[in-house]
Amino acid sequence: MSNDYLDIHEEEIGEKPFEMRLMLRLLRYLKPYAAWVVLAFVLILITSVIRQAGPFLTKIAVDDHILVGDYAGLHTLVLIYVGLLVLQFTGNFLQSYVAQMTGQWAMVDVRHHIFSHLQRLPLKYFDRTPIGRLMTRNTNDVDALNELFTDGIVVVFSDIFTLIAIVVFMAMMDVELAIVTCLVLPFMFVATFWFQSRMLRAFRRARTRLARLNAYLQENISGMEVVQLFNREKRNHDRFSEINGRYREAGLESTLYFSIYYPLMEMFSAAAIALVIWYGGGQVLDGRIQWGVLVAMLQYIPRFFRPILEISERYTILQSAMASSERIFELLDTEPESEGGDHTQPSSAGEIEFDHVWFTYQDPADDDRDPDWVLKDVSFKISAGERVAVVGATGSGKTTIISLLNRFYEIQRGTIRLDGVDICEWKIEDLRAKVAIVQQDVFLFSGDIERNIRLGNEEIPRDALVQAATDVNANRFIDRLDDGFAHPVTERGSTFSAGQRQLIAFARALARKPDILVLDEATSSVDTETEQWIQEAVERMMSDRTSIVIAHRISTIRNSDRIIVLHKGEIREVGSHEELIEAEGIYHRLHRLQYLAGSGEKG
């Protein structure tokens, strides 16, 4: 395997067999549909008995009617057989429909549970988990559970009832011949357990490599622009071929075991038939049993071994579901984001205070070494309605401050307060509703412009939505579109320019009427045509509300009330533009570098 890439998509391959703990957790999803489950099992029991009555009727037909010439009684037996076929068809239909319907309902609940849980996980979980792996949880792994609920469990119980019915019918005819039929069972069980253990390993390896394949595929499709820009097509294709090949090898390994196992089971079945013909034929010739018994036994043997093969096959489905459930429950057991306290306010003044805040993206408890602190003893206070800028080199901790204010991550030391109340005491939804962030990289969802401004908030009146778009100058390009706010938005808004996406993001933020506005490099990387529109929009949005502007370009923050200069996670300077220029410190050097680079700034 190539060492050019870090295999972050690889997962450990568990060797755990069937676990009752996992099965009980899975069966909880069937609890709301208990009545339908009971109905399905009753239908399974009835159809299993009816299905195996045929050979026993054959025995009666041969011994009591055909051999003695009682054709009138044979006609009655045929009518009974036809009636049983009708009952069998009806029972099979109802059993299959009820089982499939119940399984689909349960799978809807599983998908809802996973998706709901994903939305409550902290951002640090997504920082370390490939998106493709999470997609596999909600698609392939759930499909494996779906197969278990709609096919696996039903068929296993149906086969168990079928075996019991066959054994009862065989014993009713001749116990000795039934025992002869079962002589090959120990060999079948030994072969089944041997092959199943190896098929399980191969299947789990295939499941793991499929998750990795999906993750790599998702990553490369999302980054297609970079792939083509840097001519990575061939190298990425070669890497994909390697990952795809490893997935194929795992699949071929399980196919090999299947290819050997089923012919071997057919051989055992043929051996059982040969034993019955040899032993049963002698019993018939000696007059110990009737011909009808031998004929019925030969009919029961293929029926006897078919459920065993199906149970073995469903055991693979069961193990697949176990492997998938391990991963699903691992996801569901991940601690969700804290919902915060119960503090809430209809509106807030917007006063922000960082009090000796320390933060690292690492978990200090997992590493004995001194953590790599992103913020070190950061303290500042922003008054309500104040306009504050945060500047600093890349990696100095500017964006981290905003993430912590919204509790996307939890700080290790210190306190962050909003209007004098610790943000941990705020209800998380209310806290984030008061802060609107406009980022440099705007994410738009597929749909239309109005949906991207609302983001599901139907409480925003249509007039307020249009007014928000007008206030941020987004109407200047929306009004040019034939369908206006109903104009379709493709995935990630790829058909809009960077400036147009920014204006939609501004409208999205303003429509919420936040108490605090954060612009995180929101005025950079835009086209010249819309830059002036954006500057006007920023001025309107920042009016009468607390504002934090994070920017590299000095021109965008000169009019701020205060400027906070971060350097390696620490606050080094605080003051107005003029004060910091006169101090000739870090800010002065940043200003000077931009001036020399031709920014046109004069201080």
TIKELUM-503615 format. One record per residue (C-alpha): residue in one letter; y, x, z negated. Coordinates in steps of 0.1 Angstrom, whole numbers, padded with zeros to 4 digits, always signed. Layout:
BEGIN
aYXZ...
***
This chain:
BEGIN
m+0000+0000+0000s+0035+0012+0009n+0056+0026-0019d+0088+0020-0001y+0093-0014-0018l+0092-0025-0054d+0066-0052-0056i+0087-0076-0077h+0069-0105-0060e+0035-0095-0072e+0020-0114-0101e-0008-0106-0124i-0042-0120-0114g-0058-0137-0144e-0095-0139-0148k-0096-0168-0171p-0123-0194-0164f-0119-0232-0170e-0098-0238-0201m-0099-0271-0219r-0063-0265-0232l-0049-0264-0197m-0070-0294-0186l-0057-0315-0215r-0021-0306-0206l-0028-0317-0170l-0044-0349-0181r-0012-0359-0200y+0003-0366-0166l-0023-0393-0161k-0016-0410-0195p+0011-0434-0181y-0015-0446-0156a-0045-0449-0180a-0054-0485-0169w-0057-0473-0133v-0077-0443-0143v-0102-0466-0162l-0104-0489-0132a-0112-0459-0110f-0140-0447-0133v-0155-0482-0134l-0155-0484-0097i-0171-0449-0095l-0199-0460-0118i-0206-0492-0099t-0206-0475-0064s-0227-0446-0076v-0255-0470-0087i-0252-0492-0056r-0252-0461-0033q-0286-0449-0046a-0304-0482-0045g-0313-0477-0008p-0343-0454-0011f-0357-0475-0040l-0355-0505-0018t-0373-0485+0009k-0402-0478-0016i-0405-0515-0023a-0404-0523+0015v-0431-0498+0023d-0455-0506-0006d-0450-0543-0011h-0442-0555+0023i-0449-0532+0053l-0483-0519+0042v-0495-0554+0032g-0479-0572+0062d-0454-0594+0042y-0427-0595+0069a-0410-0626+0054g-0403-0607+0022l-0391-0577+0043h-0364-0599+0058t-0351-0608+0024l-0351-0571+0014v-0330-0563+0045l-0304-0589+0036i-0302-0574+0001y-0297-0540+0016v-0269-0552+0039g-0253-0569+0009l-0254-0536-0011l-0238-0518+0019v-0209-0543+0019l-0205-0538-0019q-0207-0501-0014f-0180-0501+0013t-0157-0523-0008g-0162-0502-0039n-0156-0469-0021f-0124-0482-0006l-0110-0495-0039q-0121-0463-0057s-0105-0440-0032y-0073-0460-0030v-0069-0463-0067a-0076-0426-0073q-0053-0414-0045m-0025-0437-0057t-0028-0426-0093g-0029-0389-0083q+0002-0393-0061w+0021-0409-0090a+0011-0381-0113m+0022-0355-0088v+0056-0371-0085d+0059-0368-0123v+0048-0331-0121r+0074-0323-0094h+0101-0341-0113h+0092-0322-0145i+0093-0288-0127f+0125-0295-0109s+0142-0309-0140h+0131-0279-0160l+0142-0254-0133q+0177-0268-0136r+0178-0262-0173l+0166-0226-0172p+0192-0199-0180l+0206-0178-0151k+0189-0147-0165y+0155-0163-0155f+0166-0166-0119d+0179-0130-0120r+0144-0116-0125t+0123-0143-0107p+0120-0144-0068i+0130-0177-0054g+0099-0177-0031r+0077-0176-0062l+0095-0207-0077m+0090-0224-0043t+0053-0218-0045r+0052-0234-0080n+0067-0266-0067t+0047-0267-0034n+0014-0248-0032d+0006-0249-0069v+0015-0286-0072d-0006-0293-0041a-0036-0277-0059l-0031-0300-0088n-0028-0329-0064e-0062-0321-0049l-0076-0319-0084f-0063-0353-0094t-0069-0372-0061d-0102-0356-0051g-0116-0331-0075i-0120-0351-0108v-0130-0383-0089v-0157-0366-0069v-0171-0347-0098f-0175-0378-0119s-0189-0397-0089d-0214-0369-0083i-0224-0368-0120f-0230-0406-0120t-0249-0402-0087l-0272-0375-0101i-0279-0397-0131a-0287-0427-0109i-0310-0406-0087v-0329-0391-0116v-0333-0426-0131f-0346-0441-0098m-0369-0411-0093a-0383-0413-0128m-0389-0450-0124m-0411-0442-0094d-0430-0411-0107v-0420-0387-0134e-0442-0358-0123l-0428-0358-0088a-0393-0360-0102i-0401-0329-0123v-0414-0311-0092t-0382-0319-0074c-0362-0302-0102l-0381-0270-0101v-0356-0253-0078l-0326-0263-0100p-0326-0231-0122f-0324-0209-0090m-0296-0231-0077f-0276-0228-0110v-0280-0190-0111a-0268-0186-0075t-0240-0211-0081f-0226-0193-0111w-0229-0159-0095f-0211-0169-0063q-0185-0191-0081s-0173-0162-0103r-0167-0141-0073m-0151-0169-0053l-0128-0175-0082r-0116-0139-0083a-0110-0140-0045f-0092-0173-0047r-0068-0162-0075r-0061-0130-0055a-0053-0152-0025r-0030-0174-0045t-0011-0145-0059r-0007-0129-0025l+0005-0162-0011a+0032-0164-0037r+0043-0129-0027l+0042-0138+0010n+0064-0168+0004a+0088-0148-0017y+0091-0121+0010l+0095-0146+0037q+0123-0165+0019e+0141-0133+0010n+0142-0121+0046i+0152-0155+0061s+0180-0157+0036g+0191-0122+0045m+0186-0125+0083e+0222-0115+0090v+0217-0082+0072v+0183-0077+0088q+0198-0079+0123l+0230-0061+0114f+0210-0030+0103n+0183-0033+0129r+0156-0039+0103e+0135-0062+0124k+0107-0038+0131r+0104-0024+0096n+0106-0058+0080h+0080-0071+0105d+0057-0042+0096r+0061-0049+0059f+0054-0086+0065s+0023-0077+0085e+0011-0056+0055i+0017-0085+0030n+0002-0110+0054g-0028-0088+0060r-0035-0085+0023y-0033-0123+0020r-0058-0126+0050e-0082-0101+0033a-0082-0122+0001g-0089-0153+0022l-0117-0136+0042e-0134-0125+0010s-0137-0160-0003t-0148-0172+0031l-0176-0146+0030y-0189-0160-0003f-0188-0195+0011s-0206-0185+0042i-0235-0171+0022y-0236-0197-0006y-0240-0229+0014p-0269-0217+0037l-0286-0205+0005m-0283-0239-0011e-0297-0255+0021m-0327-0231+0017f-0333-0243-0019s-0331-0279-0007a-0356-0273+0020a-0379-0256-0005a-0377-0287-0027i-0387-0309+0002a-0416-0286+0010l-0428-0288-0027v-0425-0326-0027i-0445-0329+0006w-0472-0305-0007y-0475-0320-0042g-0467-0356-0033g-0489-0356-0002g-0518-0346-0024q-0510-0373-0049v-0510-0399-0021l-0543-0387-0007d-0558-0388-0041g-0545-0423-0046r-0524-0415-0076i-0491-0426-0060q-0483-0450-0032w-0469-0440+0002g-0436-0457-0006v-0430-0434-0035l-0434-0403-0013v-0411-0418+0014a-0384-0427-0012m-0387-0393-0029l-0381-0375+0005q-0350-0397+0009y-0337-0389-0025i-0340-0351-0022p-0311-0346+0002r-0291-0371-0019f-0301-0352-0050f-0288-0318-0038r-0257-0330-0020p-0239-0339-0053i-0248-0305-0067l-0232-0288-0037e-0202-0311-0040i-0198-0303-0077s-0199-0266-0069e-0173-0271-0042r-0151-0291-0066y-0155-0264-0092t-0136-0242-0068i-0109-0269-0066l-0109-0270-0104q-0105-0233-0107s-0077-0234-0081a-0060-0260-0103m-0065-0238-0133a-0049-0209-0116s-0020-0231-0105s-0017-0248-0138e-0015-0214-0156r+0016-0205-0134i+0031-0240-0137f+0028-0241-0174e+0041-0206-0177l+0072-0218-0159l+0074-0250-0180d+0070-0230-0212t+0100-0208-0204e+0126-0215-0230p+0153-0237-0214e+0190-0232-0217s+0204-0243-0250e+0222-0276-0248g+0248-0263-0273g+0262-0282-0302d+0276-0317-0304h+0313-0308-0302t+0331-0326-0274q+0366-0335-0265p+0379-0359-0238s+0404-0332-0229s+0412-0298-0242a+0443-0276-0243g+0425-0247-0226e+0431-0220-0252i+0405-0192-0248e+0397-0164-0273f+0372-0136-0271d+0367-0121-0305h+0350-0087-0306v+0325-0096-0279w+0296-0073-0270f+0272-0082-0241t+0244-0066-0221y+0221-0082-0195q+0192-0064-0212d+0174-0078-0242p+0181-0053-0269a+0150-0064-0288d+0128-0053-0258d+0141-0017-0257d+0144+0009-0284r+0170+0027-0264d+0207+0021-0269p+0214-0009-0246d+0237-0005-0215w+0266-0026-0227v+0285-0044-0200l+0312-0055-0224k+0321-0035-0255d+0341-0050-0283v+0362-0071-0260s+0390-0091-0277f+0418-0111-0261k+0434-0145-0264i+0447-0167-0236s+0471-0195-0246a+0469-0230-0232g+0486-0231-0198e+0489-0193-0195r+0481-0176-0162v+0461-0144-0168a+0446-0119-0144v+0417-0096-0150v+0414-0064-0129g+0392-0034-0129a+0368-0014-0108t+0335-0029-0096g+0311-0031-0126s+0338-0031-0152g+0327-0066-0165k+0353-0089-0149t+0328-0116-0136t+0307-0112-0167i+0336-0126-0188i+0336-0158-0168s+0298-0161-0170l+0300-0158-0208l+0328-0183-0211n+0306-0209-0193r+0275-0198-0214f+0255-0188-0184y+0244-0159-0207e+0244-0156-0244i+0264-0128-0261q+0248-0104-0285r+0277-0099-0308g+0311-0115-0314t+0325-0150-0308i+0340-0169-0279r+0362-0198-0287l+0376-0227-0267d+0405-0244-0285g+0395-0227-0317v+0359-0239-0315d+0329-0216-0310i+0315-0224-0275c+0280-0225-0291e+0292-0256-0309w+0304-0273-0277k+0280-0296-0259i+0271-0274-0228e+0279-0302-0203d+0313-0308-0217l+0321-0271-0219r+0314-0266-0183a+0331-0298-0172k+0364-0283-0185v+0361-0250-0166a+0362-0250-0128i+0352-0217-0110v+0360-0208-0074q+0340-0178-0063q+0343-0155-0034d+0309-0164-0021v+0311-0202-0018f+0278-0221-0017l+0278-0253+0003f+0249-0277+0004s+0236-0294+0035g+0250-0329+0039d+0287-0336+0046i+0321-0324+0034e+0326-0353+0010r+0292-0347-0006n+0301-0310-0012i+0334-0319-0029r+0318-0346-0051l+0287-0326-0059g+0270-0359-0070n+0299-0371-0091e+0304-0406-0079e+0330-0413-0106i+0356-0394-0085p+0375-0421-0066r+0378-0417-0029d+0416-0415-0032a+0414-0387-0057l+0390-0368-0036v+0413-0370-0005q+0443-0361-0027a+0424-0330-0040a+0417-0319-0005t+0453-0324+0005d+0466-0305-0025v+0446-0274-0016n+0454-0277+0021a+0418-0284+0031n+0430-0315+0049r+0446-0293+0075f+0413-0285+0090i+0393-0315+0079d+0417-0339+0097r+0410-0320+0129l+0373-0329+0127d+0363-0361+0146d+0344-0374+0115g+0367-0360+0089f+0351-0359+0054a+0318-0372+0069h+0315-0340+0091p+0280-0326+0087v+0276-0294+0067t+0247-0271+0076e+0228-0250+0051r+0252-0228+0032g+0280-0241+0054s+0273-0215+0081t+0293-0234+0107f+0326-0231+0087s+0347-0200+0084a+0350-0181+0051g+0385-0196+0046q+0374-0232+0053r+0345-0228+0028q+0370-0215+0003l+0393-0245+0008i+0364-0269+0003a+0356-0250-0029f+0392-0254-0041a+0390-0291-0034r+0357-0293-0053a+0373-0276-0083l+0405-0296-0083a+0387-0330-0079r+0371-0324-0113k+0406-0321-0129p+0396-0291-0151d+0415-0278-0181i+0407-0242-0171l+0407-0228-0136v+0389-0195-0128l+0394-0178-0094d+0368-0151-0091e+0378-0130-0061a+0384-0164-0045t+0413-0153-0022s+0396-0123-0007s+0375-0121+0025v+0394-0149+0043d+0408-0151+0078t+0445-0146+0085e+0450-0182+0097t+0441-0198+0064e+0453-0171+0040q+0487-0187+0036w+0471-0221+0030i+0450-0206+0003q+0479-0190-0014e+0498-0223-0015a+0466-0240-0028v+0462-0215-0056e+0498-0221-0067r+0493-0258-0069m+0459-0256-0087m+0472-0231-0113s+0501-0253-0122d+0500-0268-0157r+0466-0255-0166t+0451-0224-0181s+0442-0200-0153i+0421-0168-0150v+0423-0148-0118i+0399-0120-0111a+0410-0100-0081h+0410-0065-0065r+0442-0071-0045i+0473-0066-0066s+0493-0089-0044t+0474-0119-0057i+0481-0113-0094r+0516-0099-0095n+0530-0133-0107s+0505-0136-0136d+0519-0140-0171r+0496-0112-0183i+0472-0088-0167i+0441-0075-0185v+0427-0042-0172l+0390-0036-0178h+0374-0002-0175k+0337+0004-0182g+0334-0028-0202e+0364-0022-0224i+0400-0035-0224r+0422-0005-0216e+0456-0021-0208v+0473-0055-0212g+0507-0065-0199s+0528-0079-0171h+0528-0063-0136e+0560-0045-0143e+0550-0033-0178l+0517-0019-0165i+0534-0001-0136e+0558+0016-0160a+0530+0026-0183e+0515+0046-0154g+0479+0041-0166i+0448+0026-0149y+0466-0003-0133h+0493+0020-0119r+0466+0041-0103l+0449+0010-0088h+0483-0001-0075r+0491+0033-0061l+0457+0035-0043q+0463+0002-0026y+0498+0012-0017l+0484+0044-0001a+0458+0024+0017g+0485+0004+0034s+0486-0027+0014g+0523-0029+0017e+0528-0032-0021k+0560-0019-0037g+0564-0016-0074
***
